[in-house]
Every structure is written in C-alpha cells, then in structure tokens.
C-alpha cells in the first residue's frame, strides 16, 4: 500500500493506482472527460489536472501513479483556473447547439460544464472542419461535435479489433474517422455501435429511425407490428430511473401498446425458432462429417449482424463456416409478412414491422438485399433501446406507473432458452439444450441447464460435451466429444477465425457475439455500460430464463404449431425460403463486392 495525502486527507491505496483512481476510491471527485475506466487512459483532455506538491507543472491525474508521501491538491486556485480555461477552449471549437443535439441532458461535456460551473465562454476563433458522415445506415459521424477524446479509437482498435476509426492529420486539423477521408459505409466498419456508447458527446450517434416509425403509426392503412429483443427488458428501465438489471418486460409491453402498435410480439419466439433451425443445421453438419460425406466445421452462429459484416470484410473466404440462419428478428419479420399476413388475410405491403434492438448493426441488417422475401423487406425499421425510450418520453407515458402486460400470440410465447440469447454464451447454451436432448432423449447434465464454463465475460470460453447413450438413430455419435467455443467482441472473433485460417481450430461449434458481453452491452443500449452494469443485466437475463416454466426451445408449443401448420419441418423448403440466407464477400474496402 502507498500512503499519500489528497486535499489534506490521509489515504492509503495499492501501488500502481493513479491519482484519479485513488481519489475516486476515497470519495474525492476529480472532474474528467476523456478517461474511461479499464478501457481508455491517455490524458488527452487534461481536465483531470491536479497540483502535486514539489512538481512544477500540473499533472493529469488519470496518468500519474501515486507514490509514498505524495501531497495532491485537486481544487487549488491554480487547478480551478486551468480547468476552466481548458473547458472554455473546448467550447470555442464546439457548435453549442445543445437544445437540438441528440445527447442533450445526457452529454458528458454538458455535465462537466455544470460540475465546474462555467458561466461564460470567453474564447471564439476558427472552427475545425465539419464533416457530417451519414453514409452508414447505422451510425452518424459529426466531426463538429468531436472533442478528440479518442475513446472511440480505443474501443474500435483495442476492444473490437476493427480499426475503422483513427486520428487523421495533425494538430488543429486532426479528425477522427476512417483513413483517406473515406465514409464509414465504404470501409470495414462493423456498425457494432460500441463507439456510440463511449462517445461523451454527439459526435457518434445511431441513425434516427423514430420519425419513420411515428409516420407508420399515424398511417391508418398500416398494421404496425413491433418486436423486442431479449436484452431490451433488462436495460430499458435504466432510461426511466430503474436500477440496472431491473426486468421491465411487462411495463415495456404496456408502453408499446400505448404507443399504438397493433401487435406486440417477442423476438424471443423466433430465438426459439432459430435454435430449432440452427441446432438441426449443426447436427446435419456433424452427421455428414462423421459419416464421410464431408461438411464445413466448425459451424459459427449468425445472430449478430456486426459479426457477420466483420467476417465478410476480414475473412471473406471463410463464409461457409457461418450458419445460414437469419437472425431471430429477421425471421420474425419474414413470418409476419407471410405466415401472420395469411392468417390475417392481409397484403404484406400493408404490414410495417419494427424491431426494438440493443444493436445499431441491426439497422444495417434490415437493408441488406439478402433480407427480402417476395419483394418485401423482412423488417422495415429498427429502434435502439435508447430510441424507444425517447419515443415513450415524447408520448408523455409515465413508464413507472404502467401496469404489467404480456406479449401477443402466435409470435409472442418464448422459453428461457430464448432469453439467454442476450448474453454471451447464451445462443450456444440454448442450442445445446435442444441438440443434446434430440440426440440422447435426456436433458443437459449441468446444474439448472447452465453450461458453467460458458457463463461470464471472459473473452474466449470453451467447453466439451461427450455424447453418452444416444438414441438408436444417433448411435454413430456414441462417445463423440463436441468441442465448443464462445467469444464476444470482434477481437476474440478474429483470434478464433485466425485459428480456422491456419487449419488449427479444434472446435465443432463456435458462438460469436459482436459486442463485448453480448447483446446486453449492445451499441444501442443505455449509456454507460460499465462492468458493474453489464453484470447486473446478465444476472437479470439468467433470472428471466430460470423463472420460465419452459426452458428448452423445442418445447415451445407455438413453435411446434408453426411447423405443423406452415413450415412443415426444420431445414425444409419453406424454412430455407423464409428463415435462411447467404452472405457477401466484401474485403476491407468493399473491393470484392463487384466480383
């Protein structure tokens, strides 16, 4: 332990602790802006400067580690004056259009101004060059609001391993963006939206879809269907004052009804359907591999559109490893405009499908040409969790006062297996609950059906399951050990893909989620997403799973009815037509698209 004094208060902290961390641990608040705990620490904004006795210059507290006997002053006259000037200089190159900014009242620059009590901005001068990049269907980049904190650069390069965002040029001309002034849509951006989560201002935000949804809701000729992803119910409450990890499923459904959606369905229903299709696809591939017919292994999950875009750019020659299943919300959209439209006797052109997703990449996914059936896009609009909260507030709905409500059927009932799609390892666990039981007739031999090695936030998790006493038709699988791997965040995905490229992958089945921790940490979720908040959301999802009466996808009665009445069988002709897709070779700069 190191003993030091901060503002005349004696404290002790572990070695290698920074002054900023030491102060925080002892309830001493040092204003800061660019710092992001456990992720980003470069001292670029200098707002966190402090005075250290014996040192001539002020020190960035996020960068300087404590030492024995150090005396620190966080609130001296010199510190205050310097901090004020630094903040005013930031404002001099900022548009200050707060009232119309998407981050109004949720902006860290705004909060900093309130904290250090700046009454006027004294400096005016040249503004940085403004670039408004609206090329992406998912993310808007506005350099006029960028404060050069470089958080997005760290997340894009070091956490996700994509490298689409980097500082370009130098000095006053510095801009954060793709190389050669290219647009986000023309490079290998995965549209995962992790940059929008960590951006402290409005320089990186999701592309707004609320106006299109309001327009559809006001159109009397449209039947507007809404579906909600499993991660939404564990995070939406944070936008209305609830503790992170509070499940607000019933209130969320009630709010959607008050917004005048005609049908409120649950994406979890088609998460169960995904398991049936994907599980059978995996079983088919393994069967072919073991009986000498040949099949591409490992098979990799395909629920995350950010991950799909990443592999299309970075590993275009390995697309055959991906499951051909569409993601659950695209499956529900396809069914809404076919199966459900037929039940209603409606023309699909009069149905407008809205997905509430924790993900910005879903906005890109719905405009892919592969996601069209019979001339209609499967899904018409995607709202992030944050956008849904804005709509609820704009409609004047008192969220906390709402009564609980439940989803509509036939596309609303789901099992616990579908809930855990929201967390890393969940898709794999849900698939194995079904596949293992299909093969053996018995439940997975794990406590509470959870495959313990797959639970948690490690970047790469692995497990092995050996098949014992299979049913007669699966005798060839006796003593076969299924080797599985799970990763979340694209940096881990790259590691596993590099193994495949080298021919060294030991796995049969791999789950990849584009965002660290899975969908609970998606690019469209409420800010911030700290490790503590992520853990609370994860626990809420597992609680939702364990509270369900039915916890295996193949036991969902409405899924069974869907196959009996419409799809006929997993991997059948109708299923392939509506529920499966193919992928596109892109290359880093989309150079393969024309091949």
ABEGO torsion letter per residue (X at the ends): XBBBBBGGBBBBBBBGBBAAAAAAAAGBBBBBAABBBGABBAGAAGAABBBBBGBABBBBAAABBBBBGBBBBAABAAAAAAAAAAAAAAAAABAGAAAABAABGABAAAAAAAAAGBABBABBBBBBBBBBBAABAABBBBAAABAGAGAAAAAAAAAAGAGABBBBEBEAABBBEBBGGBBAAABABAGAGAAAAABABAABBBBBAAAAAAAAAABAABBBBBBBBAAAAAAAAAAAGBBBGBBAAAAAAAAAAAAGBABBBBAAAAAAAAAAAAAAAAAAAAAAAAAGAEBBOBBBBAABAAAAAAAAAABAAAAAABBABBBAAAAAAAAAABAAAAAAGBBAAABBBBBBBABAAAAAAAABAAABBGGBBABABBBBAAAAAAAAAAAGBBAAABBBBBBBOAAABBBAAAAAAABBGAAAAAAAAAAAAAAAGBBBBBBGGBBAAABEABABBBBBBBBBGBBAAAAAABGBBBBBBBBBEAAAAAAAAAAAAAGABABABBBBBABBGEAAABAABBOBBBAAAAAAAAAAAAAAAAABABABAAABAAAAAAAAAAAGBBGBAAAAAAABBBBBBAEAAGAAAAX
